[in-house]
Amino acid sequence: MNAHDRPQPLGGTIFTRPVLALAVFAGMAGLLIVWRFIVGLGASTALNDGYPWGLWIAFDVVTGTALSCGGYAVALLVYILNRGKYHPLMRPALVTSAFGYTIAGLSVVIDVGRPWIAYKLPFFWHWNLNSVLLEVALCIMTYTVVLWLELSPAFLEWARTSTWSAFRRIGNFGLPVAEKSLLWLAALGMLLPTMHQSSLGSLMLLSGPRLHPLWNTSLLPLLFLLSCIAMGFGAVVMESALSAKFLGRKSETDMLAGLGYAMLPLLGLYLGIRLIDLGVRGQFGPLFAFDMYSVMSLIELALFAAAGVMLLTDRQRRDAGNLFRAAMLLVLAGALYRFDVFLVAFQPGPNWSYFPSVTEILVTSGLVAGEIAGFIVLIKLFPIMAGEPRTAAA
């Protein structure tokens, strides 16, 4: 890695007005979470016996973890495909992933009816080994820990340069250990998302006929896995582009264009599997029925296809604006697909309906605000971002 590509703290004022505003919003969400535990799910959410999960699961967990798969997606390039030039994107992607998965774990605790008995989880002799949900929960919790451990070199590098001698000793001792452990952590960090992202699709297969036929396929685990990788790539591109614009960093055009090229076969595979599956199951008729389910499916497919068309040529991929828009389409397409599977396509019966309550919306918005504030604080204090500032490059 070149010297100017080494991660460095951004520095500057930590508690700026935007960070304080985000922190206040996150604090309000924290108060609402306390209120949710006081009054219960029935009074604080719009959940019911027909819809036992809602926004906190469909967005915070199912969609949020997929958006947080940037570290997973970049790790596939760096460690599996041996594309070391993408290494400068690793730490920012890992920070986003770590915050996203931490929030997903918190959202599960908020959404679960009796979180106070979670202490029984380590008692493995009580586990239901036939439970897909158990596998998802264990993988998400383990992956969250792995992500923060993968970030430990950044914290230890900061400690090694600290003015406090105790921190320096911790950094000098811990950094070599952490660096030697990174290969094993990276291997575990690629296994766990592969397991639980596909298992999220398996989870909805358990709903049987309650899942609309346009989405009810045995290939749901594979489609969830492919869509999460696409969303992870999109999130990394957006994160890098926004950092360049708002944080004064040099734009990583070559790396982002390479990421765009890596998205093409993935998008082709996803769309091919989805269309062939619909054809084999005889669902082209319902696909063009132009009811609510048909329109939602067509929008999903159109968004994925439009993103692929926008990335076809090298010139398109090197156009920063075009690449950013394609990344946004990928994120939106994957998010819509997951929302559709978990909420729109789920049909518990004619007498049940669901729309998130104000509390659910504010809690989710506050958690996202807290994630953004945490990201800004972390990259200012610790060596996360690589590359030169625009002013230095100029």
C-alpha positions in Angstrom: 0.0 0.0 0.0 1.3 3.4 -0.9 2.1 5.8 1.9 -0.7 8.2 0.9 -3.1 5.3 0.8 -2.6 4.5 4.5 -5.6 5.1 6.6 -5.4 8.3 8.7 -7.8 10.1 11.1 -9.6 13.0 9.4 -9.2 15.2 12.5 -11.2 18.4 12.9 -14.0 19.4 15.2 -15.8 16.3 16.5 -19.1 17.7 17.7 -20.2 19.8 14.8 -23.8 21.0 14.4 -24.8 18.2 12.1 -23.3 15.6 14.5 -25.1 17.2 17.5 -28.4 17.3 15.6 -28.0 13.6 14.6 -27.1 12.8 18.2 -30.2 14.5 19.5 -32.3 12.6 17.1 -30.7 9.4 18.2 -31.3 10.3 21.8 -35.0 10.8 21.1 -35.1 7.3 19.6 -33.4 6.0 22.7 -36.2 7.5 24.9 -38.8 5.9 22.6 -37.1 2.6 23.0 -37.3 2.9 26.7 -41.0 3.7 26.3 -41.5 0.7 24.1 -40.2 -1.6 26.9 -42.4 0.2 29.4 -45.7 -0.1 27.5 -45.0 -3.1 25.4 -45.1 -3.9 21.6 -48.9 -3.6 21.4 -49.1 0.0 22.5 -45.9 1.2 20.8 -46.2 -0.5 17.4 -48.8 -1.4 14.8 -47.9 -5.1 15.0 -50.6 -7.7 15.4 -51.2 -11.4 15.2 -51.2 -11.3 11.5 -48.1 -9.2 11.1 -45.7 -10.3 13.9 -42.9 -8.4 12.3 -42.8 -4.9 10.7 -40.5 -2.0 10.0 -37.9 -2.9 12.7 -37.3 -6.3 11.1 -38.0 -5.5 7.4 -35.7 -2.4 7.4 -33.5 -2.4 10.4 -32.5 -6.1 10.2 -33.3 -7.5 6.8 -32.5 -4.4 4.7 -30.1 -2.9 7.1 -27.8 -5.9 7.2 -27.8 -6.1 3.4 -26.8 -2.4 3.2 -24.1 -3.2 5.7 -22.6 -5.9 3.6 -20.1 -3.5 2.0 -17.3 -5.0 4.1 -18.4 -8.5 3.0 -18.5 -7.4 -0.7 -15.1 -5.7 -0.6 -13.6 -8.6 1.3 -14.7 -10.9 -1.5 -12.7 -8.8 -4.0 -9.7 -8.3 -1.7 -9.3 -11.7 -0.2 -11.0 -14.1 -2.6 -10.4 -12.5 -6.0 -7.0 -11.1 -4.8 -7.8 -7.5 -5.9 -5.5 -5.8 -3.4 -6.1 -2.4 -5.0 -9.5 -2.2 -3.3 -7.9 -2.5 0.1 -8.2 1.2 0.9 -12.0 0.8 0.8 -12.0 -2.0 3.4 -11.9 0.0 6.7 -14.7 2.5 5.8 -16.8 -0.4 4.5 -16.1 -2.3 7.8 -17.1 0.7 9.9 -20.4 0.9 8.0 -20.9 -2.8 8.4 -20.1 -2.8 12.1 -22.5 0.0 12.8 -25.2 -1.5 10.6 -25.0 -5.0 12.2 -24.9 -3.5 15.7 -28.1 -1.6 15.0 -29.6 -4.8 13.5 -28.8 -6.7 16.7 -30.3 -3.9 18.8 -33.4 -3.8 16.6 -33.9 -7.6 17.2 -33.8 -7.0 20.9 -36.3 -4.1 20.6 -38.6 -6.2 18.5 -38.5 -9.4 20.4 -41.4 -9.8 22.8 -39.3 -11.0 25.8 -35.7 -9.9 25.4 -35.0 -10.3 29.1 -34.7 -14.1 28.7 -31.9 -13.6 26.1 -29.5 -14.7 28.8 -30.5 -18.2 28.0 -29.0 -18.0 24.5 -25.5 -19.3 25.6 -27.1 -22.4 27.0 -26.7 -24.4 23.8 -28.4 -27.5 25.2 -31.7 -25.6 25.0 -31.2 -24.7 21.3 -33.7 -25.7 18.7 -31.3 -27.0 16.1 -34.1 -27.0 13.5 -34.7 -23.3 13.8 -33.6 -21.1 10.9 -34.2 -18.0 13.0 -31.7 -19.3 15.6 -29.0 -19.7 12.9 -29.7 -16.1 11.7 -29.5 -14.7 15.2 -26.3 -16.5 16.1 -24.6 -15.6 12.8 -25.6 -11.9 13.1 -24.4 -11.6 16.7 -21.1 -13.4 15.9 -20.6 -11.4 12.7 -21.1 -8.1 14.7 -18.3 -9.2 17.0 -16.1 -10.2 14.1 -16.6 -6.8 12.4 -15.5 -4.9 15.4 -12.5 -7.2 15.8 -11.6 -6.6 12.2 -11.5 -2.9 13.0 -9.3 -3.4 16.0 -6.1 -2.5 14.1 -7.4 1.0 13.5 -8.1 1.5 17.3 -4.7 -0.1 18.2 -2.9 2.1 15.7 -4.5 5.2 17.3 -3.5 3.8 20.8 0.1 3.4 19.7 0.4 7.1 18.9 -1.5 8.2 22.0 0.1 10.6 24.5 -1.0 8.2 27.3 1.7 5.6 28.0 -0.9 2.9 29.0 -2.6 3.2 25.6 0.8 3.1 23.8 1.7 -0.1 25.6 -1.7 -1.6 24.6 -1.2 -0.6 21.0 2.4 -1.9 20.8 1.4 -5.2 22.2 -2.0 -5.6 20.6 -1.4 -4.4 17.1 0.9 -7.3 16.0 -1.6 -9.8 17.5 -4.5 -8.2 15.7 -2.7 -8.1 12.4 -1.8 -11.7 12.6 -5.4 -12.6 13.4 -6.9 -10.6 10.5 -6.7 -13.5 8.0 -8.8 -15.8 10.2 -11.2 -13.0 11.1 -11.6 -12.2 7.4 -12.3 -15.9 6.6 -15.0 -16.0 9.3 -16.3 -12.6 8.2 -17.0 -14.0 4.7 -18.5 -17.3 6.0 -21.1 -15.7 8.4 -22.8 -13.3 6.0 -23.0 -16.0 3.4 -24.9 -18.2 5.9 -27.3 -15.7 7.5 -28.1 -13.6 4.4 -29.2 -16.8 2.6 -31.0 -17.9 5.7 -33.1 -14.7 5.7 -34.6 -16.1 2.5 -35.0 -19.5 4.0 -36.9 -17.9 6.8 -39.6 -16.6 4.5 -40.0 -20.0 2.9 -41.4 -21.2 6.2 -44.4 -18.9 5.6 -45.6 -21.4 2.8 -48.7 -20.2 0.9 -48.8 -17.0 2.8 -45.9 -15.7 0.6 -47.1 -14.5 -2.8 -46.1 -16.8 -5.7 -44.1 -14.1 -7.5 -41.6 -14.3 -4.6 -42.3 -17.8 -3.2 -39.4 -19.8 -4.7 -37.0 -22.3 -3.3 -34.3 -20.1 -4.8 -35.1 -17.3 -2.3 -31.9 -18.0 -0.2 -29.7 -17.6 -3.3 -31.5 -14.5 -4.4 -31.2 -12.9 -1.0 -27.4 -13.6 -1.0 -26.9 -12.2 -4.5 -29.0 -9.1 -3.7 -27.1 -8.4 -0.5 -23.7 -8.4 -2.4 -25.2 -6.0 -5.0 -26.4 -3.7 -2.2 -23.1 -3.9 -0.4 -21.2 -2.8 -3.6 -23.7 0.0 -4.1 -23.4 1.1 -0.5 -19.5 1.2 -0.8 -19.7 3.3 -4.0 -22.2 5.8 -2.4 -20.1 6.0 0.8 -16.9 6.7 -1.0 -18.5 9.3 -3.3 -20.2 11.1 -0.4 -17.0 11.1 1.6 -15.1 12.6 -1.4 -17.8 15.3 -1.7 -18.5 16.3 1.9 -15.3 15.3 3.7 -12.8 16.8 1.2 -11.3 13.5 0.2 -9.7 12.7 -3.2 -12.2 10.7 -5.4 -11.2 7.1 -5.9 -12.4 7.0 -9.5 -10.4 3.9 -10.6 -11.5 1.8 -7.7 -15.1 2.8 -7.9 -15.1 2.1 -11.7 -13.7 -1.3 -10.9 -16.4 -2.0 -8.4 -19.0 -1.0 -11.1 -17.4 -3.6 -13.4 -17.6 -6.2 -10.7 -21.3 -5.6 -10.3 -22.2 -6.5 -13.9 -21.9 -10.3 -13.8 -23.6 -10.3 -10.4 -26.5 -8.3 -11.8 -26.7 -10.6 -14.9 -26.7 -13.7 -12.7 -29.4 -12.3 -10.4 -31.7 -11.2 -13.2 -31.2 -14.4 -15.1 -32.0 -16.6 -12.1 -35.1 -14.5 -11.2 -36.5 -14.5 -14.8 -35.8 -18.2 -15.4 -37.4 -19.1 -12.1 -40.5 -17.1 -12.9 -40.8 -18.8 -16.3 -40.3 -22.3 -14.9 -42.9 -21.7 -12.2 -45.3 -20.3 -14.8 -45.5 -16.9 -13.2 -45.1 -14.6 -16.3 -48.9 -14.2 -16.3 -49.1 -12.9 -12.7 -45.9 -10.8 -13.4 -47.8 -8.8 -16.1 -51.2 -8.8 -14.3 -50.4 -5.1 -13.3 -51.9 -5.5 -9.9 -50.0 -4.3 -6.8 -47.8 -7.4 -6.7 -47.1 -7.3 -10.4 -46.1 -3.6 -10.3 -43.8 -4.1 -7.3 -42.1 -7.0 -9.0 -41.7 -5.1 -12.3 -40.2 -2.1 -10.4 -37.7 -4.4 -8.7 -36.6 -6.0 -12.0 -36.5 -2.6 -13.8 -34.3 -1.0 -11.1 -31.8 -3.9 -11.2 -31.7 -3.9 -15.0 -31.4 -0.1 -15.2 -28.4 -0.2 -12.8 -26.8 -2.8 -15.1 -27.4 -0.8 -18.2 -25.8 2.3 -16.6 -22.6 0.3 -15.8 -22.1 -1.4 -19.2 -19.2 0.6 -20.6 -16.0 1.8 -19.1 -16.9 5.4 -19.9 -20.1 5.1 -18.0 -18.4 3.6 -15.0 -15.8 6.4 -14.9 -18.5 9.0 -14.9 -18.8 9.7 -11.1 -22.4 11.0 -11.3 -23.5 8.0 -13.4 -21.8 5.5 -11.1 -23.4 7.1 -8.1 -26.8 7.0 -9.6 -26.3 3.3 -10.6 -25.2 2.6 -7.0 -28.4 4.3 -5.7 -30.5 2.2 -8.0 -28.8 -1.0 -6.7 -29.4 -0.1 -3.1 -33.0 0.9 -3.8 -33.7 -2.3 -5.9 -32.3 -4.6 -3.2 -34.1 -2.7 -0.4 -37.4 -2.9 -2.3 -36.9 -6.6 -3.0 -36.5 -7.3 0.7 -39.4 -5.1 1.8 -41.6 -6.9 -0.8 -40.7 -10.3 0.5 -41.1 -9.5 4.2 -44.1 -7.2 4.1 -45.8 -6.7 0.7 -45.7 -10.3 -0.5 -46.6 -11.7 2.9 -50.3 -12.4 3.0 -51.5 -13.5 6.5 -55.2 -13.2 5.5 -57.9 -10.7 4.5 -58.5 -9.4 8.0 -55.0 -8.3 8.7 -53.2 -5.1 7.8 -50.1 -3.3 8.9 -48.5 0.2 8.5 -45.7 1.3 10.9 -46.6 3.5 13.8 -45.0 6.8 14.4 -42.9 5.3 17.2 -41.6 2.6 14.8 -40.7 5.2 12.2 -39.0 7.6 14.7 -37.0 4.7 16.3 -35.7 3.5 12.9 -34.9 7.1 11.8 -33.1 7.7 15.1 -31.0 4.6 14.9 -29.9 5.5 11.4 -29.1 9.1 12.6 -27.0 7.5 15.4 -25.2 5.3 12.9 -24.3 8.3 10.7 -23.1 10.4 13.7 -21.0 7.4 15.0 -19.4 7.0 11.5 -18.4 10.7 11.4 -16.9 10.6 14.9 -15.0 7.4 14.2 -13.4 8.5 11.0 -12.3 11.8 12.6 -10.7 10.1 15.6 -9.3 6.9 14.2 -7.3 5.9 11.0 -10.2 4.7 8.9 -10.2 6.7 5.7 -7.3 6.2 3.2 -6.1 8.4 0.4 -5.2 12.1 0.3 -7.5 15.0 1.0 -8.4 16.9 -2.2 -6.5 20.0 -1.1 -3.3 18.0 -0.5 -3.7 16.2 -3.9 -4.2 19.5 -5.6 
